[in-house]
Amino acid sequence: MAASLEWNELDSQAVDIARVLAADAVEKVGNGHPGTAISLAPAAYLLYQKVMNGDPADPHWLGRDRFVLSAGHSSLTQYIQLFMAGYGLELDDLKALRTEDALTPGHPEYGLTAGVECTTGPLGAGIAVGVGFAMAARRERAMLDPDNTATSVFDRFVYVLAGDGCMQEGVAAEAASLAGTQKLGNLILIYDDNRITIEGDTAITFTEDVLARHAAYGWHTQHVDWTHGGTTYQEDVQQLFAAITAAQQETERPSIIRLSTVIGWPLANLAGDSAVHGAKLGGEEVASLKQRLGFDPAETFAVADGILQYTRANAAKRAVAAKAAWQPKVAAWEAANPKPFQLYERLAANQLPEGFEDVLPVFEPGKKSTRAASGAVLNALADVLPELWGGSADLAGSNNTSIKDAGSFMPAGSDFGDPSGRIIHFGVREHAMGNILNAIAISGLTRAYGGTFLVFADYMRGAVRLAALQKCPSIFIWSHDSIGVGEDGPTHQPIEHLVTLRAIPGLDVIRPADANETVQAWAQIIKNQDRPVALILSRQDLPVFERGAQACADAENVAKGGYVLKEASATPQVVLLATGSEVAIGIEAQTLLEAEGIPTRVVSLPCLEWFAVQPAEYRLATIPANPVKVSIEAGSSLGWREYVGDRGEVIGLDHFGESVSGARLFEKYGFTAENVAQRAKSALIRG
């Protein structure tokens, strides 16, 4: 970023073109959000053309800054700047706003449009993503360039553009609080304080002092008021530039700049009106805007001669300069850090170390909770995967998510850790945790996990859905997976959670049956780098099955999502299907049924998503059509009829639990070998 701002008439013309393009794009499609894109055009242009490091010809350049449009509904704010800078969008893409197969959907989508760093739209989530990006940068530097006391190739700024709606969402507060504790000096948040939401003036719901709140969180705060207290309106880009410069120089605290604007300015009649938030302006208002800015009202999508060439040439020139300053640092770092550089090359190529599975433990028959097994696996993997880090929402001891002797991830100078730590303390902030994990996964050089109790997955569901939308390999660890939680009672006993998580497209939900299934689940999780995963773990100890001849099948079959855990003595008349802790009940029920001369197969289904993509022949061989099938899962029965058919039995739980020991609840609600065997026999009798 230059020490001073150079702003000429071509820059002012480019900003006005951005306003008109926003109005025309929404008017053409007939729907969208023009107001913020019009009034924030100067701020967005300033960031893309004067402030941020980036390369339109190389959108994934490691040295780039990151930009997050938390107010994702105002997608045109970003699309128009990507168009002007030359990231691959052309005028026809703006004309195709919010239409089928367009690169310009209603909200920015990661992986679709070059230059879009993350999917945004759910308000406030982008602020948490920005926090995650900032944390990822710090961790990458500590891992790959630990001895550098000067500027590192892994240093970068994260810019977030948010609105009043974002500031009202709880996830933004969660993330901002953590950012203050982490002293994320590389995070700069510009808050568009236009005092308008869909229902009107924010005074009806939102009267707090946002800067005072963030100051209390430990943020550096500034106010740039283009309304001058409501007296006049002047878009002072020099003042905003100076505030951004001051924020860059504040290295010990995250920064927030409250930018007071009038939504839709300089519209003649609708500026400041909530009507411009999410609807087209109408022909007369668009025409008056164009007249006011010196455009021909009869022309649409007009870009004056030379303006596009100017903005794209400027963006390219700035990229060349930024890379010229960056490359010598890369060369010096590589020469001084050969081993970290080798690690970087592996991570940048999305490769795993050869033979990483050799460190995985094998558990002998006995008793162990899957949460304890997961913790052991995590610590084994940590030795060979330095990129693996994470923690929990204040439940590390319960979730078993701490890497032994890894240290806590904290800012330099903290009494509790340092930037090289691998244990993230998210605090009781599940929603922020989920979005931060997504950002770390998207950042690309590290892999993060985060844990809480399964019942609290509800607090972070929005982030989980965004992970699936973005196909990012976030690892969500959820323990205390059933009524086995026991005396904590129904508030902590998940019932509907498994089925609702399975309803999220693109999310792998894994519920291992024993310690060795947990091992193999982790192995496959690490290999899968194109989608998120939910690892569902037991609080209570479970039997560790004996594997091998005359016993249970190899746990490596977990990668198939479902497999014959223990075969029947002859052609099966009954097939028992189970997940997690209920698989052991199936094994006991098999013994009872076999003793009565009923050949019974037990199928473990740790991941229905993985099983669903196996060849049809394999799935039919595992769960044949003819035998009676009984499903056993201590959760909602929804979905299991598909597996057992009309003849089968579904043993599930469609009511809340109670505050009694887990063992008593399993017995009371029919999760016993005797009940399973009896239900299977009843189904056989019915034919």
Secondary structure as a PSIPRED ss2 file (coil, helix, strand):
# PSIPRED VFORMAT (PSIPRED V4.0)

   1 M C   1.000  0.000  0.000
   2 A C   1.000  0.000  0.000
   3 A C   1.000  0.000  0.000
   4 S C   1.000  0.000  0.000
   5 L C   1.000  0.000  0.000
   6 E C   1.000  0.000  0.000
   7 W C   1.000  0.000  0.000
   8 N C   1.000  0.000  0.000
   9 E H   0.000  1.000  0.000
  10 L H   0.000  1.000  0.000
  11 D H   0.000  1.000  0.000
  12 S H   0.000  1.000  0.000
  13 Q H   0.000  1.000  0.000
  14 A H   0.000  1.000  0.000
  15 V H   0.000  1.000  0.000
  16 D H   0.000  1.000  0.000
  17 I H   0.000  1.000  0.000
  18 A H   0.000  1.000  0.000
  19 R H   0.000  1.000  0.000
  20 V H   0.000  1.000  0.000
  21 L H   0.000  1.000  0.000
  22 A H   0.000  1.000  0.000
  23 A H   0.000  1.000  0.000
  24 D H   0.000  1.000  0.000
  25 A H   0.000  1.000  0.000
  26 V H   0.000  1.000  0.000
  27 E H   0.000  1.000  0.000
  28 K H   0.000  1.000  0.000
  29 V H   0.000  1.000  0.000
  30 G C   1.000  0.000  0.000
  31 N C   1.000  0.000  0.000
  32 G C   1.000  0.000  0.000
  33 H C   1.000  0.000  0.000
  34 P H   0.000  1.000  0.000
  35 G H   0.000  1.000  0.000
  36 T H   0.000  1.000  0.000
  37 A H   0.000  1.000  0.000
  38 I H   0.000  1.000  0.000
  39 S H   0.000  1.000  0.000
  40 L C   1.000  0.000  0.000
  41 A H   0.000  1.000  0.000
  42 P H   0.000  1.000  0.000
  43 A H   0.000  1.000  0.000
  44 A H   0.000  1.000  0.000
  45 Y H   0.000  1.000  0.000
  46 L H   0.000  1.000  0.000
  47 L H   0.000  1.000  0.000
  48 Y H   0.000  1.000  0.000
  49 Q H   0.000  1.000  0.000
  50 K H   0.000  1.000  0.000
  51 V H   0.000  1.000  0.000
  52 M C   1.000  0.000  0.000
  53 N C   1.000  0.000  0.000
  54 G C   1.000  0.000  0.000
  55 D C   1.000  0.000  0.000
  56 P C   1.000  0.000  0.000
  57 A C   1.000  0.000  0.000
  58 D C   1.000  0.000  0.000
  59 P C   1.000  0.000  0.000
  60 H C   1.000  0.000  0.000
  61 W C   1.000  0.000  0.000
  62 L C   1.000  0.000  0.000
  63 G C   1.000  0.000  0.000
  64 R C   1.000  0.000  0.000
  65 D C   1.000  0.000  0.000
  66 R E   0.000  0.000  1.000
  67 F E   0.000  0.000  1.000
  68 V E   0.000  0.000  1.000
  69 L E   0.000  0.000  1.000
  70 S C   1.000  0.000  0.000
  71 A C   1.000  0.000  0.000
  72 G H   0.000  1.000  0.000
  73 H H   0.000  1.000  0.000
  74 S H   0.000  1.000  0.000
  75 S H   0.000  1.000  0.000
  76 L H   0.000  1.000  0.000
  77 T H   0.000  1.000  0.000
  78 Q H   0.000  1.000  0.000
  79 Y H   0.000  1.000  0.000
  80 I H   0.000  1.000  0.000
  81 Q H   0.000  1.000  0.000
  82 L H   0.000  1.000  0.000
  83 F H   0.000  1.000  0.000
  84 M H   0.000  1.000  0.000
  85 A H   0.000  1.000  0.000
  86 G C   1.000  0.000  0.000
  87 Y C   1.000  0.000  0.000
  88 G C   1.000  0.000  0.000
  89 L C   1.000  0.000  0.000
  90 E C   1.000  0.000  0.000
  91 L H   0.000  1.000  0.000
  92 D H   0.000  1.000  0.000
  93 D H   0.000  1.000  0.000
  94 L H   0.000  1.000  0.000
  95 K H   0.000  1.000  0.000
  96 A C   1.000  0.000  0.000
  97 L C   1.000  0.000  0.000
  98 R C   1.000  0.000  0.000
  99 T C   1.000  0.000  0.000
 100 E C   1.000  0.000  0.000
 101 D C   1.000  0.000  0.000
 102 A C   1.000  0.000  0.000
 103 L C   1.000  0.000  0.000
 104 T C   1.000  0.000  0.000
 105 P C   1.000  0.000  0.000
 106 G C   1.000  0.000  0.000
 107 H C   1.000  0.000  0.000
 108 P C   1.000  0.000  0.000
 109 E C   1.000  0.000  0.000
 110 Y C   1.000  0.000  0.000
 111 G C   1.000  0.000  0.000
 112 L C   1.000  0.000  0.000
 113 T C   1.000  0.000  0.000
 114 A C   1.000  0.000  0.000
 115 G C   1.000  0.000  0.000
 116 V C   1.000  0.000  0.000
 117 E C   1.000  0.000  0.000
 118 C C   1.000  0.000  0.000
 119 T C   1.000  0.000  0.000
 120 T C   1.000  0.000  0.000
 121 G C   1.000  0.000  0.000
 122 P C   1.000  0.000  0.000
 123 L C   1.000  0.000  0.000
 124 G C   1.000  0.000  0.000
 125 A H   0.000  1.000  0.000
 126 G H   0.000  1.000  0.000
 127 I H   0.000  1.000  0.000
 128 A H   0.000  1.000  0.000
 129 V H   0.000  1.000  0.000
 130 G H   0.000  1.000  0.000
 131 V H   0.000  1.000  0.000
 132 G H   0.000  1.000  0.000
 133 F H   0.000  1.000  0.000
 134 A H   0.000  1.000  0.000
 135 M H   0.000  1.000  0.000
 136 A H   0.000  1.000  0.000
 137 A H   0.000  1.000  0.000
 138 R H   0.000  1.000  0.000
 139 R H   0.000  1.000  0.000
 140 E H   0.000  1.000  0.000
 141 R H   0.000  1.000  0.000
 142 A H   0.000  1.000  0.000
 143 M H   0.000  1.000  0.000
 144 L H   0.000  1.000  0.000
 145 D C   1.000  0.000  0.000
 146 P C   1.000  0.000  0.000
 147 D C   1.000  0.000  0.000
 148 N C   1.000  0.000  0.000
 149 T C   1.000  0.000  0.000
 150 A C   1.000  0.000  0.000
 151 T C   1.000  0.000  0.000
 152 S C   1.000  0.000  0.000
 153 V C   1.000  0.000  0.000
 154 F C   1.000  0.000  0.000
 155 D C   1.000  0.000  0.000
 156 R C   1.000  0.000  0.000
 157 F C   1.000  0.000  0.000
 158 V E   0.000  0.000  1.000
 159 Y E   0.000  0.000  1.000
 160 V E   0.000  0.000  1.000
 161 L E   0.000  0.000  1.000
 162 A E   0.000  0.000  1.000
 163 G E   0.000  0.000  1.000
 164 D H   0.000  1.000  0.000
 165 G H   0.000  1.000  0.000
 166 C H   0.000  1.000  0.000
 167 M H   0.000  1.000  0.000
 168 Q H   0.000  1.000  0.000
 169 E C   1.000  0.000  0.000
 170 G H   0.000  1.000  0.000
 171 V H   0.000  1.000  0.000
 172 A H   0.000  1.000  0.000
 173 A H   0.000  1.000  0.000
 174 E H   0.000  1.000  0.000
 175 A H   0.000  1.000  0.000
 176 A H   0.000  1.000  0.000
 177 S H   0.000  1.000  0.000
 178 L H   0.000  1.000  0.000
 179 A H   0.000  1.000  0.000
 180 G H   0.000  1.000  0.000
 181 T H   0.000  1.000  0.000
 182 Q H   0.000  1.000  0.000
 183 K C   1.000  0.000  0.000
 184 L C   1.000  0.000  0.000
 185 G C   1.000  0.000  0.000
 186 N C   1.000  0.000  0.000
 187 L E   0.000  0.000  1.000
 188 I E   0.000  0.000  1.000
 189 L E   0.000  0.000  1.000
 190 I E   0.000  0.000  1.000
 191 Y E   0.000  0.000  1.000
 192 D E   0.000  0.000  1.000
 193 D E   0.000  0.000  1.000
 194 N C   1.000  0.000  0.000
 195 R C   1.000  0.000  0.000
 196 I E   0.000  0.000  1.000
 197 T E   0.000  0.000  1.000
 198 I C   1.000  0.000  0.000
 199 E C   1.000  0.000  0.000
 200 G E   0.000  0.000  1.000
 201 D E   0.000  0.000  1.000
 202 T H   0.000  1.000  0.000
 203 A H   0.000  1.000  0.000
 204 I H   0.000  1.000  0.000
 205 T C   1.000  0.000  0.000
 206 F C   1.000  0.000  0.000
 207 T C   1.000  0.000  0.000
 208 E C   1.000  0.000  0.000
 209 D C   1.000  0.000  0.000
 210 V H   0.000  1.000  0.000
 211 L H   0.000  1.000  0.000
 212 A H   0.000  1.000  0.000
 213 R H   0.000  1.000  0.000
 214 H H   0.000  1.000  0.000
 215 A H   0.000  1.000  0.000
 216 A H   0.000  1.000  0.000
 217 Y H   0.000  1.000  0.000
 218 G C   1.000  0.000  0.000
 219 W C   1.000  0.000  0.000
 220 H E   0.000  0.000  1.000
 221 T E   0.000  0.000  1.000
 222 Q E   0.000  0.000  1.000
 223 H E   0.000  0.000  1.000
 224 V E   0.000  0.000  1.000
 225 D E   0.000  0.000  1.000
 226 W C   1.000  0.000  0.000
 227 T C   1.000  0.000  0.000
 228 H C   1.000  0.000  0.000
 229 G C   1.000  0.000  0.000
 230 G C   1.000  0.000  0.000
 231 T C   1.000  0.000  0.000
 232 T C   1.000  0.000  0.000
 233 Y C   1.000  0.000  0.000
 234 Q C   1.000  0.000  0.000
 235 E C   1.000  0.000  0.000
 236 D C   1.000  0.000  0.000
 237 V H   0.000  1.000  0.000
 238 Q H   0.000  1.000  0.000
 239 Q H   0.000  1.000  0.000
 240 L H   0.000  1.000  0.000
 241 F H   0.000  1.000  0.000
 242 A H   0.000  1.000  0.000
 243 A H   0.000  1.000  0.000
 244 I H   0.000  1.000  0.000
 245 T H   0.000  1.000  0.000
 246 A H   0.000  1.000  0.000
 247 A H   0.000  1.000  0.000
 248 Q H   0.000  1.000  0.000
 249 Q H   0.000  1.000  0.000
 250 E C   1.000  0.000  0.000
 251 T C   1.000  0.000  0.000
 252 E C   1.000  0.000  0.000
 253 R C   1.000  0.000  0.000
 254 P C   1.000  0.000  0.000
 255 S E   0.000  0.000  1.000
 256 I E   0.000  0.000  1.000
 257 I E   0.000  0.000  1.000
 258 R E   0.000  0.000  1.000
 259 L E   0.000  0.000  1.000
 260 S E   0.000  0.000  1.000
 261 T C   1.000  0.000  0.000
 262 V C   1.000  0.000  0.000
 263 I C   1.000  0.000  0.000
 264 G C   1.000  0.000  0.000
 265 W C   1.000  0.000  0.000
 266 P C   1.000  0.000  0.000
 267 L C   1.000  0.000  0.000
 268 A C   1.000  0.000  0.000
 269 N C   1.000  0.000  0.000
 270 L C   1.000  0.000  0.000
 271 A C   1.000  0.000  0.000
 272 G C   1.000  0.000  0.000
 273 D C   1.000  0.000  0.000
 274 S H   0.000  1.000  0.000
 275 A H   0.000  1.000  0.000
 276 V H   0.000  1.000  0.000
 277 H C   1.000  0.000  0.000
 278 G C   1.000  0.000  0.000
 279 A C   1.000  0.000  0.000
 280 K C   1.000  0.000  0.000
 281 L C   1.000  0.000  0.000
 282 G C   1.000  0.000  0.000
 283 G H   0.000  1.000  0.000
 284 E H   0.000  1.000  0.000
 285 E H   0.000  1.000  0.000
 286 V H   0.000  1.000  0.000
 287 A H   0.000  1.000  0.000
 288 S H   0.000  1.000  0.000
 289 L H   0.000  1.000  0.000
 290 K H   0.000  1.000  0.000
 291 Q H   0.000  1.000  0.000
 292 R H   0.000  1.000  0.000
 293 L H   0.000  1.000  0.000
 294 G C   1.000  0.000  0.000
 295 F C   1.000  0.000  0.000
 296 D C   1.000  0.000  0.000
 297 P C   1.000  0.000  0.000
 298 A C   1.000  0.000  0.000
 299 E C   1.000  0.000  0.000
 300 T C   1.000  0.000  0.000
 301 F C   1.000  0.000  0.000
 302 A C   1.000  0.000  0.000
 303 V C   1.000  0.000  0.000
 304 A C   1.000  0.000  0.000
 305 D C   1.000  0.000  0.000
 306 G C   1.000  0.000  0.000
 307 I H   0.000  1.000  0.000
 308 L H   0.000  1.000  0.000
 309 Q H   0.000  1.000  0.000
 310 Y H   0.000  1.000  0.000
 311 T H   0.000  1.000  0.000
 312 R H   0.000  1.000  0.000
 313 A H   0.000  1.000  0.000
 314 N H   0.000  1.000  0.000
 315 A H   0.000  1.000  0.000
 316 A H   0.000  1.000  0.000
 317 K H   0.000  1.000  0.000
 318 R H   0.000  1.000  0.000
 319 A H   0.000  1.000  0.000
 320 V H   0.000  1.000  0.000
 321 A H   0.000  1.000  0.000
 322 A H   0.000  1.000  0.000
 323 K H   0.000  1.000  0.000
 324 A H   0.000  1.000  0.000
 325 A H   0.000  1.000  0.000
 326 W H   0.000  1.000  0.000
 327 Q H   0.000  1.000  0.000
 328 P H   0.000  1.000  0.000
 329 K H   0.000  1.000  0.000
 330 V H   0.000  1.000  0.000
 331 A H   0.000  1.000  0.000
 332 A H   0.000  1.000  0.000
 333 W H   0.000  1.000  0.000
 334 E H   0.000  1.000  0.000
 335 A H   0.000  1.000  0.000
 336 A H   0.000  1.000  0.000
 337 N C   1.000  0.000  0.000
 338 P H   0.000  1.000  0.000
 339 K H   0.000  1.000  0.000
 340 P H   0.000  1.000  0.000
 341 F H   0.000  1.000  0.000
 342 Q H   0.000  1.000  0.000
 343 L H   0.000  1.000  0.000
 344 Y H   0.000  1.000  0.000
 345 E H   0.000  1.000  0.000
 346 R H   0.000  1.000  0.000
 347 L H   0.000  1.000  0.000
 348 A H   0.000  1.000  0.000
 349 A C   1.000  0.000  0.000
 350 N C   1.000  0.000  0.000
 351 Q C   1.000  0.000  0.000
 352 L C   1.000  0.000  0.000
 353 P C   1.000  0.000  0.000
 354 E C   1.000  0.000  0.000
 355 G C   1.000  0.000  0.000
 356 F H   0.000  1.000  0.000
 357 E H   0.000  1.000  0.000
 358 D H   0.000  1.000  0.000
 359 V H   0.000  1.000  0.000
 360 L C   1.000  0.000  0.000
 361 P C   1.000  0.000  0.000
 362 V C   1.000  0.000  0.000
 363 F C   1.000  0.000  0.000
 364 E C   1.000  0.000  0.000
 365 P C   1.000  0.000  0.000
 366 G E   0.000  0.000  1.000
 367 K E   0.000  0.000  1.000
 368 K E   0.000  0.000  1.000
 369 S C   1.000  0.000  0.000
 370 T H   0.000  1.000  0.000
 371 R H   0.000  1.000  0.000
 372 A H   0.000  1.000  0.000
 373 A H   0.000  1.000  0.000
 374 S H   0.000  1.000  0.000
 375 G H   0.000  1.000  0.000
 376 A H   0.000  1.000  0.000
 377 V H   0.000  1.000  0.000
 378 L H   0.000  1.000  0.000
 379 N H   0.000  1.000  0.000
 380 A H   0.000  1.000  0.000
 381 L H   0.000  1.000  0.000
 382 A H   0.000  1.000  0.000
 383 D C   1.000  0.000  0.000
 384 V C   1.000  0.000  0.000
 385 L C   1.000  0.000  0.000
 386 P C   1.000  0.000  0.000
 387 E C   1.000  0.000  0.000
 388 L E   0.000  0.000  1.000
 389 W E   0.000  0.000  1.000
 390 G E   0.000  0.000  1.000
 391 G E   0.000  0.000  1.000
 392 S E   0.000  0.000  1.000
 393 A C   1.000  0.000  0.000
 394 D C   1.000  0.000  0.000
 395 L C   1.000  0.000  0.000
 396 A H   0.000  1.000  0.000
 397 G H   0.000  1.000  0.000
 398 S H   0.000  1.000  0.000
 399 N H   0.000  1.000  0.000
 400 N C   1.000  0.000  0.000
 401 T C   1.000  0.000  0.000
 402 S C   1.000  0.000  0.000
 403 I C   1.000  0.000  0.000
 404 K C   1.000  0.000  0.000
 405 D C   1.000  0.000  0.000
 406 A C   1.000  0.000  0.000
 407 G C   1.000  0.000  0.000
 408 S E   0.000  0.000  1.000
 409 F E   0.000  0.000  1.000
 410 M C   1.000  0.000  0.000
 411 P C   1.000  0.000  0.000
 412 A C   1.000  0.000  0.000
 413 G C   1.000  0.000  0.000
 414 S C   1.000  0.000  0.000
 415 D C   1.000  0.000  0.000
 416 F C   1.000  0.000  0.000
 417 G C   1.000  0.000  0.000
 418 D E   0.000  0.000  1.000
 419 P C   1.000  0.000  0.000
 420 S C   1.000  0.000  0.000
 421 G C   1.000  0.000  0.000
 422 R C   1.000  0.000  0.000
 423 I E   0.000  0.000  1.000
 424 I E   0.000  0.000  1.000
 425 H E   0.000  0.000  1.000
 426 F C   1.000  0.000  0.000
 427 G C   1.000  0.000  0.000
 428 V C   1.000  0.000  0.000
 429 R C   1.000  0.000  0.000
 430 E H   0.000  1.000  0.000
 431 H H   0.000  1.000  0.000
 432 A H   0.000  1.000  0.000
 433 M H   0.000  1.000  0.000
 434 G H   0.000  1.000  0.000
 435 N H   0.000  1.000  0.000
 436 I H   0.000  1.000  0.000
 437 L H   0.000  1.000  0.000
 438 N H   0.000  1.000  0.000
 439 A H   0.000  1.000  0.000
 440 I H   0.000  1.000  0.000
 441 A H   0.000  1.000  0.000
 442 I H   0.000  1.000  0.000
 443 S H   0.000  1.000  0.000
 444 G C   1.000  0.000  0.000
 445 L C   1.000  0.000  0.000
 446 T C   1.000  0.000  0.000
 447 R E   0.000  0.000  1.000
 448 A E   0.000  0.000  1.000
 449 Y E   0.000  0.000  1.000
 450 G E   0.000  0.000  1.000
 451 G E   0.000  0.000  1.000
 452 T E   0.000  0.000  1.000
 453 F E   0.000  0.000  1.000
 454 L H   0.000  1.000  0.000
 455 V H   0.000  1.000  0.000
 456 F H   0.000  1.000  0.000
 457 A H   0.000  1.000  0.000
 458 D H   0.000  1.000  0.000
 459 Y H   0.000  1.000  0.000
 460 M H   0.000  1.000  0.000
 461 R H   0.000  1.000  0.000
 462 G H   0.000  1.000  0.000
 463 A H   0.000  1.000  0.000
 464 V H   0.000  1.000  0.000
 465 R H   0.000  1.000  0.000
 466 L H   0.000  1.000  0.000
 467 A H   0.000  1.000  0.000
 468 A H   0.000  1.000  0.000
 469 L H   0.000  1.000  0.000
 470 Q H   0.000  1.000  0.000
 471 K C   1.000  0.000  0.000
 472 C C   1.000  0.000  0.000
 473 P C   1.000  0.000  0.000
 474 S C   1.000  0.000  0.000
 475 I E   0.000  0.000  1.000
 476 F E   0.000  0.000  1.000
 477 I E   0.000  0.000  1.000
 478 W E   0.000  0.000  1.000
 479 S E   0.000  0.000  1.000
 480 H C   1.000  0.000  0.000
 481 D C   1.000  0.000  0.000
 482 S C   1.000  0.000  0.000
 483 I H   0.000  1.000  0.000
 484 G H   0.000  1.000  0.000
 485 V H   0.000  1.000  0.000
 486 G H   0.000  1.000  0.000
 487 E H   0.000  1.000  0.000
 488 D H   0.000  1.000  0.000
 489 G C   1.000  0.000  0.000
 490 P H   0.000  1.000  0.000
 491 T H   0.000  1.000  0.000
 492 H H   0.000  1.000  0.000
 493 Q C   1.000  0.000  0.000
 494 P C   1.000  0.000  0.000
 495 I C   1.000  0.000  0.000
 496 E C   1.000  0.000  0.000
 497 H H   0.000  1.000  0.000
 498 L H   0.000  1.000  0.000
 499 V H   0.000  1.000  0.000
 500 T H   0.000  1.000  0.000
 501 L H   0.000  1.000  0.000
 502 R H   0.000  1.000  0.000
 503 A C   1.000  0.000  0.000
 504 I C   1.000  0.000  0.000
 505 P C   1.000  0.000  0.000
 506 G C   1.000  0.000  0.000
 507 L C   1.000  0.000  0.000
 508 D E   0.000  0.000  1.000
 509 V E   0.000  0.000  1.000
 510 I E   0.000  0.000  1.000
 511 R C   1.000  0.000  0.000
 512 P C   1.000  0.000  0.000
 513 A C   1.000  0.000  0.000
 514 D C   1.000  0.000  0.000
 515 A H   0.000  1.000  0.000
 516 N H   0.000  1.000  0.000
 517 E H   0.000  1.000  0.000
 518 T H   0.000  1.000  0.000
 519 V H   0.000  1.000  0.000
 520 Q H   0.000  1.000  0.000
 521 A H   0.000  1.000  0.000
 522 W H   0.000  1.000  0.000
 523 A H   0.000  1.000  0.000
 524 Q H   0.000  1.000  0.000
 525 I H   0.000  1.000  0.000
 526 I H   0.000  1.000  0.000
 527 K H   0.000  1.000  0.000
 528 N C   1.000  0.000  0.000
 529 Q C   1.000  0.000  0.000
 530 D C   1.000  0.000  0.000
 531 R C   1.000  0.000  0.000
 532 P C   1.000  0.000  0.000
 533 V E   0.000  0.000  1.000
 534 A E   0.000  0.000  1.000
 535 L E   0.000  0.000  1.000
 536 I E   0.000  0.000  1.000
 537 L C   1.000  0.000  0.000
 538 S C   1.000  0.000  0.000
 539 R C   1.000  0.000  0.000
 540 Q C   1.000  0.000  0.000
 541 D C   1.000  0.000  0.000
 542 L E   0.000  0.000  1.000
 543 P E   0.000  0.000  1.000
 544 V E   0.000  0.000  1.000
 545 F C   1.000  0.000  0.000
 546 E C   1.000  0.000  0.000
 547 R E   0.000  0.000  1.000
 548 G C   1.000  0.000  0.000
 549 A C   1.000  0.000  0.000
 550 Q C   1.000  0.000  0.000
 551 A C   1.000  0.000  0.000
 552 C E   0.000  0.000  1.000
 553 A C   1.000  0.000  0.000
 554 D C   1.000  0.000  0.000
 555 A H   0.000  1.000  0.000
 556 E H   0.000  1.000  0.000
 557 N H   0.000  1.000  0.000
 558 V H   0.000  1.000  0.000
 559 A H   0.000  1.000  0.000
 560 K H   0.000  1.000  0.000
 561 G C   1.000  0.000  0.000
 562 G C   1.000  0.000  0.000
 563 Y E   0.000  0.000  1.000
 564 V E   0.000  0.000  1.000
 565 L E   0.000  0.000  1.000
 566 K E   0.000  0.000  1.000
 567 E C   1.000  0.000  0.000
 568 A C   1.000  0.000  0.000
 569 S C   1.000  0.000  0.000
 570 A C   1.000  0.000  0.000
 571 T C   1.000  0.000  0.000
 572 P C   1.000  0.000  0.000
 573 Q C   1.000  0.000  0.000
 574 V E   0.000  0.000  1.000
 575 V E   0.000  0.000  1.000
 576 L E   0.000  0.000  1.000
 577 L E   0.000  0.000  1.000
 578 A E   0.000  0.000  1.000
 579 T C   1.000  0.000  0.000
 580 G C   1.000  0.000  0.000
 581 S C   1.000  0.000  0.000
 582 E H   0.000  1.000  0.000
 583 V H   0.000  1.000  0.000
 584 A H   0.000  1.000  0.000
 585 I H   0.000  1.000  0.000
 586 G H   0.000  1.000  0.000
 587 I H   0.000  1.000  0.000
 588 E H   0.000  1.000  0.000
 589 A H   0.000  1.000  0.000
 590 Q H   0.000  1.000  0.000
 591 T H   0.000  1.000  0.000
 592 L H   0.000  1.000  0.000
 593 L H   0.000  1.000  0.000
 594 E H   0.000  1.000  0.000
 595 A H   0.000  1.000  0.000
 596 E C   1.000  0.000  0.000
 597 G C   1.000  0.000  0.000
 598 I C   1.000  0.000  0.000
 599 P C   1.000  0.000  0.000
 600 T E   0.000  0.000  1.000
 601 R E   0.000  0.000  1.000
 602 V E   0.000  0.000  1.000
 603 V E   0.000  0.000  1.000
 604 S E   0.000  0.000  1.000
 605 L C   1.000  0.000  0.000
 606 P C   1.000  0.000  0.000
 607 C C   1.000  0.000  0.000
 608 L H   0.000  1.000  0.000
 609 E H   0.000  1.000  0.000
 610 W H   0.000  1.000  0.000
 611 F H   0.000  1.000  0.000
 612 A H   0.000  1.000  0.000
 613 V C   1.000  0.000  0.000
 614 Q C   1.000  0.000  0.000
 615 P C   1.000  0.000  0.000
 616 A H   0.000  1.000  0.000
 617 E H   0.000  1.000  0.000
 618 Y H   0.000  1.000  0.000
 619 R H   0.000  1.000  0.000
 620 L H   0.000  1.000  0.000
 621 A H   0.000  1.000  0.000
 622 T H   0.000  1.000  0.000
 623 I C   1.000  0.000  0.000
 624 P C   1.000  0.000  0.000
 625 A C   1.000  0.000  0.000
 626 N C   1.000  0.000  0.000
 627 P C   1.000  0.000  0.000
 628 V E   0.000  0.000  1.000
 629 K E   0.000  0.000  1.000
 630 V E   0.000  0.000  1.000
 631 S E   0.000  0.000  1.000
 632 I E   0.000  0.000  1.000
 633 E C   1.000  0.000  0.000
 634 A C   1.000  0.000  0.000
 635 G C   1.000  0.000  0.000
 636 S C   1.000  0.000  0.000
 637 S C   1.000  0.000  0.000
 638 L C   1.000  0.000  0.000
 639 G C   1.000  0.000  0.000
 640 W C   1.000  0.000  0.000
 641 R H   0.000  1.000  0.000
 642 E H   0.000  1.000  0.000
 643 Y H   0.000  1.000  0.000
 644 V H   0.000  1.000  0.000
 645 G C   1.000  0.000  0.000
 646 D C   1.000  0.000  0.000
 647 R C   1.000  0.000  0.000
 648 G C   1.000  0.000  0.000
 649 E E   0.000  0.000  1.000
 650 V E   0.000  0.000  1.000
 651 I E   0.000  0.000  1.000
 652 G C   1.000  0.000  0.000
 653 L C   1.000  0.000  0.000
 654 D C   1.000  0.000  0.000
 655 H C   1.000  0.000  0.000
 656 F C   1.000  0.000  0.000
 657 G C   1.000  0.000  0.000
 658 E C   1.000  0.000  0.000
 659 S C   1.000  0.000  0.000
 660 V C   1.000  0.000  0.000
 661 S C   1.000  0.000  0.000
 662 G H   0.000  1.000  0.000
 663 A H   0.000  1.000  0.000
 664 R H   0.000  1.000  0.000
 665 L H   0.000  1.000  0.000
 666 F H   0.000  1.000  0.000
 667 E H   0.000  1.000  0.000
 668 K H   0.000  1.000  0.000
 669 Y C   1.000  0.000  0.000
 670 G C   1.000  0.000  0.000
 671 F C   1.000  0.000  0.000
 672 T C   1.000  0.000  0.000
 673 A H   0.000  1.000  0.000
 674 E H   0.000  1.000  0.000
 675 N H   0.000  1.000  0.000
 676 V H   0.000  1.000  0.000
 677 A H   0.000  1.000  0.000
 678 Q H   0.000  1.000  0.000
 679 R H   0.000  1.000  0.000
 680 A H   0.000  1.000  0.000
 681 K H   0.000  1.000  0.000
 682 S H   0.000  1.000  0.000
 683 A H   0.000  1.000  0.000
 684 L H   0.000  1.000  0.000
 685 I H   0.000  1.000  0.000
 686 R H   0.000  1.000  0.000
 687 G C   1.000  0.000  0.000
